[in-house]
């Protein structure tokens, strides 16, 4: 029997969070904390805890320090053994901050990205332990294809 791990399942809102929830059976035997941009998503993850962060994108990079602060606060609170994300920019910050501490990290790029990885997914290849694509033609030396994950 494996020991229970502290899992941080983190994703921005909308489709990123919906896709993250589809992965939930993978961590059902662990202590999971969810993080996203909408506090109302707590109903979707109950009884697991949900933490929130301010969203940021390329369109509003002035918010980056606020999102970075939120993500750092979440990491300090959860102290995860594993981080799993489906994107976008704030979860990429979480992977970047966690890397020096040996946290296991998994980036699952959105199923919508069939022709090329998302911008954040391409950057995730530099900081994530594992990057997975849903599309075999996008797999390369840094990106794996595990079949249909979502």
N, CA and C atoms as an extended XYZ file, in Angstrom:
450
Properties=species:S:1:pos:R:3:atomname:S:1:resname:S:1:resid:I:1 pbc="F F F"
N         0.839       -1.175        0.000 N   UNK     1
C         0.000        0.000        0.000 CA  UNK     1
C         0.891        1.248        0.000 C   UNK     1
N         0.567        2.220       -0.839 N   UNK     2
C         1.357        3.440       -0.911 CA  UNK     2
C         0.905        4.424        0.154 C   UNK     2
N         1.825        5.275        0.575 N   UNK     3
C         1.468        6.277        1.571 CA  UNK     3
C         0.688        7.407        0.906 C   UNK     3
N        -0.158        8.032        1.703 N   UNK     4
C        -0.960        9.145        1.197 CA  UNK     4
C        -0.061       10.346        0.938 C   UNK     4
N        -0.283       10.997       -0.169 N   UNK     5
C         0.474       12.177       -0.552 CA  UNK     5
C        -0.431       13.405       -0.463 C   UNK     5
N         0.186       14.554       -0.224 N   UNK     6
C        -0.532       15.829       -0.311 CA  UNK     6
C        -0.455       16.279       -1.762 C   UNK     6
N        -1.608       16.351       -2.401 N   UNK     7
C        -1.701       16.707       -3.811 CA  UNK     7
C        -2.328       18.086       -3.931 C   UNK     7
N        -1.702       18.945       -4.712 N   UNK     8
C        -2.298       20.215       -5.084 CA  UNK     8
C        -2.746       20.083       -6.525 C   UNK     8
N        -4.053       20.128       -6.737 N   UNK     9
C        -4.642       20.093       -8.074 CA  UNK     9
C        -5.042       21.531       -8.390 C   UNK     9
N        -4.328       22.170       -9.305 N   UNK    10
C        -4.477       23.598       -9.535 CA  UNK    10
C        -4.692       23.892      -11.016 C   UNK    10
N        -5.648       24.757      -11.293 N   UNK    11
C        -5.910       25.167      -12.670 CA  UNK    11
C        -6.644       26.496      -12.674 C   UNK    11
N        -6.447       27.237      -13.738 N   UNK    12
C        -7.229       28.452      -13.930 CA  UNK    12
C        -8.685       28.061      -14.123 C   UNK    12
N        -9.536       29.032      -14.327 N   UNK    13
C       -10.967       28.750      -14.436 CA  UNK    13
C       -11.368       28.175      -15.783 C   UNK    13
N       -12.660       27.981      -15.936 N   UNK    14
C       -13.220       27.516      -17.198 CA  UNK    14
C       -12.803       26.107      -17.550 C   UNK    14
N       -12.425       25.937      -18.819 N   UNK    15
C       -12.076       24.617      -19.321 CA  UNK    15
C       -10.876       23.993      -18.633 C   UNK    15
N        -9.938       24.813      -18.200 N   UNK    16
C        -8.775       24.266      -17.487 CA  UNK    16
C        -9.229       23.536      -16.215 C   UNK    16
N       -10.136       24.157      -15.469 N   UNK    17
C       -10.596       23.539      -14.225 CA  UNK    17
C       -11.487       22.331      -14.505 C   UNK    17
N       -12.331       22.410      -15.515 N   UNK    18
C       -13.181       21.271      -15.889 CA  UNK    18
C       -12.309       20.071      -16.238 C   UNK    18
N       -11.261       20.292      -17.022 N   UNK    19
C       -10.374       19.193      -17.394 CA  UNK    19
C        -9.627       18.638      -16.185 C   UNK    19
N        -9.251       19.519      -15.261 N   UNK    20
C        -8.595       19.063      -14.039 CA  UNK    20
C        -9.511       18.130      -13.250 C   UNK    20
N       -10.777       18.489      -13.135 N   UNK    21
C       -11.725       17.664      -12.391 CA  UNK    21
C       -11.899       16.291      -13.022 C   UNK    21
N       -11.720       16.196      -14.328 N   UNK    22
C       -11.824       14.898      -14.997 CA  UNK    22
C       -10.695       13.947      -14.601 C   UNK    22
N        -9.617       14.510      -14.073 N   UNK    23
C        -8.488       13.693      -13.637 CA  UNK    23
C        -8.614       13.228      -12.186 C   UNK    23
N        -9.609       13.713      -11.471 N   UNK    24
C        -9.744       13.478      -10.028 CA  UNK    24
C        -9.648       12.010       -9.600 C   UNK    24
N       -10.136       11.041      -10.348 N   UNK    25
C        -9.984        9.651       -9.902 CA  UNK    25
C        -8.529        9.240       -9.687 C   UNK    25
N        -7.600        9.913      -10.336 N   UNK    26
C        -6.182        9.566      -10.203 CA  UNK    26
C        -5.632        9.845       -8.809 C   UNK    26
N        -6.255       10.731       -8.056 N   UNK    27
C        -5.735       11.068       -6.725 CA  UNK    27
C        -6.746       10.818       -5.617 C   UNK    27
N        -7.699        9.958       -5.849 N   UNK    28
C        -8.755        9.734       -4.851 CA  UNK    28
C        -8.246        9.120       -3.549 C   UNK    28
N        -7.116        8.478       -3.561 N   UNK    29
C        -6.573        7.876       -2.336 CA  UNK    29
C        -5.547        8.772       -1.638 C   UNK    29
N        -5.541       10.046       -2.001 N   UNK    30
C        -4.572       10.980       -1.430 CA  UNK    30
C        -5.293       12.193       -0.844 C   UNK    30
N        -4.548       13.017       -0.138 N   UNK    31
C        -5.104       14.230        0.455 CA  UNK    31
C        -4.968       15.359       -0.553 C   UNK    31
N        -6.070       15.698       -1.210 N   UNK    32
C        -6.021       16.678       -2.289 CA  UNK    32
C        -6.592       18.017       -1.834 C   UNK    32
N        -5.914       19.065       -2.253 N   UNK    33
C        -6.417       20.420       -2.128 CA  UNK    33
C        -6.511       20.975       -3.536 C   UNK    33
N        -7.643       21.572       -3.857 N   UNK    34
C        -7.835       22.178       -5.160 CA  UNK    34
C        -7.565       23.667       -5.073 C   UNK    34
N        -7.124       24.245       -6.176 N   UNK    35
C        -6.937       25.691       -6.253 CA  UNK    35
C        -7.356       26.159       -7.639 C   UNK    35
N        -8.115       27.244       -7.663 N   UNK    36
C        -8.573       27.841       -8.914 CA  UNK    36
C        -8.950       29.288       -8.669 C   UNK    36
N        -9.511       29.936       -9.668 N   UNK    37
C        -9.809       31.367       -9.565 CA  UNK    37
C       -11.202       31.668       -9.023 C   UNK    37
N       -12.088       30.705       -9.018 N   UNK    38
C       -13.480       30.946       -8.618 CA  UNK    38
C       -13.819       30.219       -7.316 C   UNK    38
N       -14.125       30.981       -6.262 N   UNK    39
C       -14.494       30.381       -4.975 CA  UNK    39
C       -15.736       29.512       -5.101 C   UNK    39
N       -16.611       29.823       -6.049 N   UNK    40
C       -17.818       29.038       -6.256 CA  UNK    40
C       -17.555       27.611       -6.695 C   UNK    40
N       -16.334       27.315       -7.117 N   UNK    41
C       -15.985       25.951       -7.524 CA  UNK    41
C       -15.866       25.008       -6.336 C   UNK    41
N       -15.953       25.539       -5.116 N   UNK    42
C       -15.861       24.693       -3.921 CA  UNK    42
C       -16.926       23.611       -3.938 C   UNK    42
N       -18.086       23.919       -4.485 N   UNK    43
C       -19.167       22.936       -4.538 CA  UNK    43
C       -18.782       21.746       -5.422 C   UNK    43
N       -17.936       21.989       -6.410 N   UNK    44
C       -17.529       20.932       -7.337 CA  UNK    44
C       -16.497       19.982       -6.752 C   UNK    44
N       -15.815       20.406       -5.687 N   UNK    45
C       -14.723       19.594       -5.142 CA  UNK    45
C       -14.984       19.116       -3.719 C   UNK    45
N       -16.087       19.552       -3.119 N   UNK    46
C       -16.410       19.167       -1.739 CA  UNK    46
C       -16.401       17.649       -1.617 C   UNK    46
N       -15.887       17.128       -0.517 N   UNK    47
C       -15.478       17.786        0.720 CA  UNK    47
C       -14.020       18.235        0.742 C   UNK    47
N       -13.308       18.118       -0.381 N   UNK    48
C       -11.917       18.573       -0.416 CA  UNK    48
C       -11.869       20.097       -0.301 C   UNK    48
N       -10.807       20.634        0.274 N   UNK    49
C       -10.692       22.085        0.369 CA  UNK    49
C       -10.381       22.719       -0.984 C   UNK    49
N       -10.829       23.965       -1.131 N   UNK    50
C       -10.554       24.744       -2.332 CA  UNK    50
C        -9.949       26.081       -1.917 C   UNK    50
N        -8.810       26.411       -2.507 N   UNK    51
C        -8.160       27.698       -2.297 CA  UNK    51
C        -8.235       28.471       -3.605 C   UNK    51
N        -8.194       29.788       -3.525 N   UNK    52
C        -8.312       30.585       -4.740 CA  UNK    52
C        -7.094       31.473       -4.940 C   UNK    52
N        -6.889       31.838       -6.179 N   UNK    53
C        -5.823       32.754       -6.558 CA  UNK    53
C        -6.364       33.709       -7.614 C   UNK    53
N        -5.719       34.857       -7.720 N   UNK    54
C        -6.091       35.815       -8.760 CA  UNK    54
C        -5.525       35.333      -10.084 C   UNK    54
N        -6.327       35.433      -11.113 N   UNK    55
C        -5.908       34.974      -12.428 CA  UNK    55
C        -5.055       36.041      -13.102 C   UNK    55
N        -4.252       35.613      -14.034 N   UNK    56
C        -3.426       36.516      -14.831 CA  UNK    56
C        -3.201       35.855      -16.188 C   UNK    56
N        -3.111       36.672      -17.205 N   UNK    57
C        -2.808       36.177      -18.547 CA  UNK    57
C        -1.868       37.163      -19.220 C   UNK    57
N        -1.497       36.851      -20.447 N   UNK    58
C        -0.625       37.768      -21.184 CA  UNK    58
C        -1.287       39.132      -21.369 C   UNK    58
N        -2.604       39.164      -21.364 N   UNK    59
C        -3.325       40.419      -21.579 CA  UNK    59
C        -3.262       41.365      -20.382 C   UNK    59
N        -2.971       40.839      -19.202 N   UNK    60
C        -2.942       41.682      -18.000 CA  UNK    60
C        -1.771       41.285      -17.091 C   UNK    60
N        -0.594       41.324      -17.648 N   UNK    61
C         0.605       40.905      -16.912 CA  UNK    61
C         0.899       41.769      -15.687 C   UNK    61
N         0.291       42.929      -15.584 N   UNK    62
C         0.472       43.758      -14.393 CA  UNK    62
C        -0.026       43.035      -13.150 C   UNK    62
N        -0.909       42.032      -13.337 N   UNK    63
C        -1.437       41.249      -12.210 CA  UNK    63
C        -0.496       40.121      -11.782 C   UNK    63
N         0.577       39.919      -12.514 N   UNK    64
C         1.492       38.809      -12.228 CA  UNK    64
C         1.993       38.795      -10.784 C   UNK    64
N         2.422       39.916      -10.204 N   UNK    65
C         2.881       39.864       -8.805 CA  UNK    65
C         1.779       39.440       -7.832 C   UNK    65
N         0.541       39.836       -8.105 N   UNK    66
C        -0.577       39.433       -7.239 CA  UNK    66
C        -0.818       37.925       -7.316 C   UNK    66
N        -0.803       37.404       -8.531 N   UNK    67
C        -0.999       35.966       -8.710 CA  UNK    67
C         0.164       35.187       -8.105 C   UNK    67
N         1.362       35.700       -8.265 N   UNK    68
C         2.539       35.047       -7.689 CA  UNK    68
C         2.430       34.975       -6.169 C   UNK    68
N         1.993       36.059       -5.557 N   UNK    69
C         1.782       36.086       -4.110 CA  UNK    69
C         0.752       35.035       -3.692 C   UNK    69
N        -0.379       34.996       -4.417 N   UNK    70
C        -1.440       34.034       -4.096 CA  UNK    70
C        -0.941       32.598       -4.207 C   UNK    70
N        -0.223       32.310       -5.274 N   UNK    71
C         0.268       30.948       -5.504 CA  UNK    71
C         1.297       30.566       -4.440 C   UNK    71
N         2.176       31.480       -4.089 N   UNK    72
C         3.160       31.194       -3.037 CA  UNK    72
C         2.459       30.906       -1.713 C   UNK    72
N         1.434       31.669       -1.407 N   UNK    73
C         0.658       31.456       -0.174 CA  UNK    73
C         0.017       30.063       -0.182 C   UNK    73
N        -0.515       29.665       -1.310 N   UNK    74
C        -1.135       28.343       -1.429 CA  UNK    74
C        -0.091       27.248       -1.216 C   UNK    74
N         1.072       27.390       -1.838 N   UNK    75
C         2.126       26.382       -1.686 CA  UNK    75
C         2.586       26.261       -0.242 C   UNK    75
N         2.719       27.385        0.436 N   UNK    76
C         3.125       27.348        1.842 CA  UNK    76
C         2.059       26.703        2.718 C   UNK    76
N         0.814       26.919        2.377 N   UNK    77
C        -0.275       26.345        3.173 CA  UNK    77
C        -0.408       24.839        2.944 C   UNK    77
N        -0.344       24.421        1.693 N   UNK    78
C        -0.576       23.008        1.355 CA  UNK    78
C         0.688       22.170        1.536 C   UNK    78
N         1.832       22.720        1.206 N   UNK    79
C         3.099       21.988        1.206 CA  UNK    79
C         2.951       20.652        0.463 C   UNK    79
N         2.615       20.740       -0.821 N   UNK    80
C         2.301       19.518       -1.576 CA  UNK    80
C         3.513       18.644       -1.843 C   UNK    80
N         3.240       17.356       -1.931 N   UNK    81
C         4.231       16.399       -2.427 CA  UNK    81
C         4.169       16.359       -3.952 C   UNK    81
N         2.949       16.603       -4.481 N   UNK    82
C         2.680       16.496       -5.914 CA  UNK    82
C         1.795       17.668       -6.332 C   UNK    82
N         2.094       18.250       -7.494 N   UNK    83
C         1.232       19.265       -8.099 CA  UNK    83
C         0.813       18.757       -9.465 C   UNK    83
N        -0.490       18.800       -9.714 N   UNK    84
C        -1.038       18.402      -11.007 CA  UNK    84
C        -1.825       19.586      -11.542 C   UNK    84
N        -1.611       19.912      -12.814 N   UNK    85
C        -2.321       21.037      -13.406 CA  UNK    85
C        -2.654       20.788      -14.868 C   UNK    85
N        -3.692       21.479      -15.300 N   UNK    86
C        -4.079       21.518      -16.704 CA  UNK    86
C        -3.916       22.933      -17.251 C   UNK    86
N        -3.284       23.825      -16.484 N   UNK    87
C        -2.963       25.172      -16.959 CA  UNK    87
C        -3.785       26.243      -16.283 C   UNK    87
N        -3.526       27.444      -16.465 N   UNK    88
C        -2.667       28.116      -17.420 CA  UNK    88
C        -1.531       28.824      -16.669 C   UNK    88
N        -1.441       30.155      -16.762 N   UNK    89
C        -0.273       30.857      -16.233 CA  UNK    89
C        -0.080       30.744      -14.715 C   UNK    89
N        -1.075       30.988      -13.858 N   UNK    90
C        -0.815       30.853      -12.414 CA  UNK    90
C        -0.349       29.453      -11.996 C   UNK    90
N        -0.925       28.381      -12.537 N   UNK    91
C        -0.371       27.065      -12.191 CA  UNK    91
C         1.072       26.878      -12.665 C   UNK    91
N         1.435       27.519      -13.782 N   UNK    92
C         2.823       27.481      -14.226 CA  UNK    92
C         3.719       28.135      -13.178 C   UNK    92
N         3.245       29.199      -12.552 N   UNK    93
C         3.977       29.833      -11.451 CA  UNK    93
C         4.161       28.845      -10.295 C   UNK    93
N         3.110       28.074       -9.994 N   UNK    94
C         3.195       27.083       -8.906 CA  UNK    94
C         4.280       26.052       -9.201 C   UNK    94
N         4.329       25.565      -10.431 N   UNK    95
C         5.351       24.577      -10.789 CA  UNK    95
C         6.750       25.177      -10.671 C   UNK    95
N         6.884       26.421      -11.092 N   UNK    96
C         8.175       27.095      -11.045 CA  UNK    96
C         8.645       27.283       -9.609 C   UNK    96
N         7.749       27.729       -8.734 N   UNK    97
C         8.109       27.934       -7.331 CA  UNK    97
C         8.412       26.626       -6.613 C   UNK    97
N         7.725       25.558       -6.984 N   UNK    98
C         7.879       24.272       -6.296 CA  UNK    98
C         9.105       23.492       -6.754 C   UNK    98
N         9.592       23.776       -7.932 N   UNK    99
C        10.694       22.994       -8.514 CA  UNK    99
C        11.914       22.864       -7.599 C   UNK    99
N        12.410       23.951       -6.996 N   UNK   100
C        13.616       23.799       -6.163 CA  UNK   100
C        13.414       22.926       -4.920 C   UNK   100
N        12.165       22.658       -4.571 N   UNK   101
C        11.872       21.894       -3.354 CA  UNK   101
C        11.600       20.420       -3.629 C   UNK   101
N        11.805       19.986       -4.854 N   UNK   102
C        11.664       18.574       -5.180 CA  UNK   102
C        10.232       18.078       -5.254 C   UNK   102
N         9.285       18.977       -5.398 N   UNK   103
C         7.886       18.582       -5.529 CA  UNK   103
C         7.700       17.922       -6.897 C   UNK   103
N         7.037       16.797       -6.932 N   UNK   104
C         6.724       16.126       -8.192 CA  UNK   104
C         5.649       16.939       -8.902 C   UNK   104
N         5.826       17.180      -10.200 N   UNK   105
C         4.884       18.029      -10.925 CA  UNK   105
C         4.468       17.396      -12.243 C   UNK   105
N         3.201       17.590      -12.572 N   UNK   106
C         2.635       17.069      -13.820 CA  UNK   106
C         1.802       18.156      -14.475 C   UNK   106
N         2.132       18.470      -15.714 N   UNK   107
C         1.366       19.403      -16.535 CA  UNK   107
C         0.653       18.575      -17.598 C   UNK   107
N        -0.676       18.643      -17.639 N   UNK   108
C        -1.459       17.979      -18.679 CA  UNK   108
C        -2.001       19.087      -19.571 C   UNK   108
N        -1.459       19.187      -20.780 N   UNK   109
C        -1.871       20.273      -21.667 CA  UNK   109
C        -3.306       20.053      -22.126 C   UNK   109
N        -3.987       21.142      -22.357 N   UNK   110
C        -5.401       21.110      -22.712 CA  UNK   110
C        -5.649       20.252      -23.947 C   UNK   110
N        -6.741       19.540      -23.914 N   UNK   111
C        -7.136       18.722      -25.055 CA  UNK   111
C        -7.458       19.592      -26.265 C   UNK   111
N        -7.741       20.858      -26.043 N   UNK   112
C        -8.057       21.774      -27.142 CA  UNK   112
C        -6.842       22.090      -28.003 C   UNK   112
N        -5.653       21.844      -27.502 N   UNK   113
C        -4.428       22.182      -28.225 CA  UNK   113
C        -3.963       21.010      -29.072 C   UNK   113
N        -4.581       20.851      -30.241 N   UNK   114
C        -4.286       19.692      -31.081 CA  UNK   114
C        -3.193       19.951      -32.107 C   UNK   114
N        -2.896       21.215      -32.385 N   UNK   115
C        -1.894       21.528      -33.396 CA  UNK   115
C        -0.557       21.941      -32.799 C   UNK   115
N        -0.589       22.520      -31.597 N   UNK   116
C         0.631       22.864      -30.893 CA  UNK   116
C         0.301       23.010      -29.417 C   UNK   116
N         1.321       22.854      -28.580 N   UNK   117
C         1.110       23.023      -27.143 CA  UNK   117
C         0.700       24.460      -26.853 C   UNK   117
N         0.004       24.639      -25.764 N   UNK   118
C        -0.321       25.987      -25.315 CA  UNK   118
C         0.979       26.731      -25.000 C   UNK   118
N         0.912       28.058      -24.949 N   UNK   119
C         2.104       28.831      -24.599 CA  UNK   119
C         2.613       28.417      -23.225 C   UNK   119
N         1.702       28.299      -22.259 N   UNK   120
C         2.114       27.882      -20.911 CA  UNK   120
C         2.651       26.457      -20.923 C   UNK   120
N         2.058       25.596      -21.738 N   UNK   121
C         2.523       24.216      -21.846 CA  UNK   121
C         3.946       24.131      -22.370 C   UNK   121
N         4.287       25.004      -23.315 N   UNK   122
C         5.663       25.024      -23.827 CA  UNK   122
C         6.630       25.455      -22.721 C   UNK   122
N         6.229       26.428      -21.917 N   UNK   123
C         7.085       26.856      -20.800 CA  UNK   123
C         7.135       25.783      -19.706 C   UNK   123
N         6.039       25.058      -19.531 N   UNK   124
C         5.991       24.012      -18.507 CA  UNK   124
C         7.055       22.951      -18.756 C   UNK   124
N         7.403       22.738      -20.008 N   UNK   125
C         8.440       21.766      -20.332 CA  UNK   125
C         9.770       22.083      -19.686 C   UNK   125
N         9.972       23.345      -19.299 N   UNK   126
C        11.225       23.757      -18.663 CA  UNK   126
C        11.204       23.573      -17.154 C   UNK   126
N        10.008       23.481      -16.546 N   UNK   127
C         9.932       23.421      -15.083 CA  UNK   127
C         9.172       22.215      -14.547 C   UNK   127
N         8.299       21.628      -15.321 N   UNK   128
C         7.501       20.495      -14.842 CA  UNK   128
C         8.305       19.208      -14.914 C   UNK   128
N         8.073       18.333      -13.958 N   UNK   129
C         8.692       17.017      -13.997 CA  UNK   129
C         8.240       16.237      -15.209 C   UNK   129
N         6.949       16.329      -15.517 N   UNK   130
C         6.370       15.636      -16.657 CA  UNK   130
C         5.354       16.546      -17.334 C   UNK   130
N         5.408       16.591      -18.657 N   UNK   131
C         4.417       17.304      -19.463 CA  UNK   131
C         3.764       16.274      -20.368 C   UNK   131
N         2.436       16.280      -20.364 N   UNK   132
C         1.670       15.312      -21.152 CA  UNK   132
C         0.773       16.056      -22.130 C   UNK   132
N         0.732       15.582      -23.360 N   UNK   133
C        -0.182       16.098      -24.364 CA  UNK   133
C        -1.226       15.030      -24.682 C   UNK   133
N        -2.365       15.471      -25.126 N   UNK   134
C        -3.432       14.558      -25.526 CA  UNK   134
C        -3.269       14.072      -26.962 C   UNK   134
N        -2.314       14.644      -27.671 N   UNK   135
C        -2.186       14.399      -29.101 CA  UNK   135
C        -0.814       13.789      -29.422 C   UNK   135
N        -0.779       12.600      -30.030 N   UNK   136
C         0.493       11.918      -30.280 CA  UNK   136
C         1.459       12.725      -31.149 C   UNK   136
N         0.953       13.511      -32.084 N   UNK   137
C         1.829       14.278      -32.965 CA  UNK   137
C         2.554       15.426      -32.247 C   UNK   137
N         2.142       15.751      -31.026 N   UNK   138
C         2.788       16.820      -30.273 CA  UNK   138
C         3.844       16.296      -29.294 C   UNK   138
N         3.911       14.997      -29.152 N   UNK   139
C         4.912       14.411      -28.247 CA  UNK   139
C         6.298       14.555      -28.860 C   UNK   139
N         7.255       14.845      -27.983 N   UNK   140
C         8.652       14.919      -28.410 CA  UNK   140
C         9.527       14.543      -27.222 C   UNK   140
N        10.760       14.941      -27.215 N   UNK   141
C        11.665       14.562      -26.133 CA  UNK   141
C        11.260       15.089      -24.768 C   UNK   141
N        10.530       16.208      -24.714 N   UNK   142
C        10.137       16.805      -23.438 CA  UNK   142
C         8.660       16.624      -23.118 C   UNK   142
N         7.893       16.205      -24.083 N   UNK   143
C         6.440       16.092      -23.934 CA  UNK   143
C         6.036       14.666      -24.236 C   UNK   143
N         5.271       14.082      -23.305 N   UNK   144
C         4.860       12.689      -23.446 CA  UNK   144
C         3.402       12.597      -23.899 C   UNK   144
N         3.085       11.506      -24.551 N   UNK   145
C         1.696       11.192      -24.912 CA  UNK   145
C         1.349        9.875      -24.224 C   UNK   145
N         0.365        9.911      -23.347 N   UNK   146
C        -0.024        8.715      -22.605 CA  UNK   146
C        -1.336        8.141      -23.120 C   UNK   146
N        -1.761        8.527      -24.276 N   UNK   147
C        -3.076        8.145      -24.779 CA  UNK   147
C        -4.094        9.165      -24.305 C   UNK   147
N        -5.343        8.787      -24.306 N   UNK   148
C        -6.407        9.695      -23.901 CA  UNK   148
C        -6.439        9.809      -22.379 C   UNK   148
N        -6.014       10.937      -21.856 N   UNK   149
C        -5.972       11.152      -20.419 CA  UNK   149
C        -7.260       11.806      -19.949 C   UNK   149
N        -7.779       12.728      -20.726 N   UNK   150
C        -8.998       13.457      -20.340 CA  UNK   150
C       -10.218       12.868      -21.004 C   UNK   150
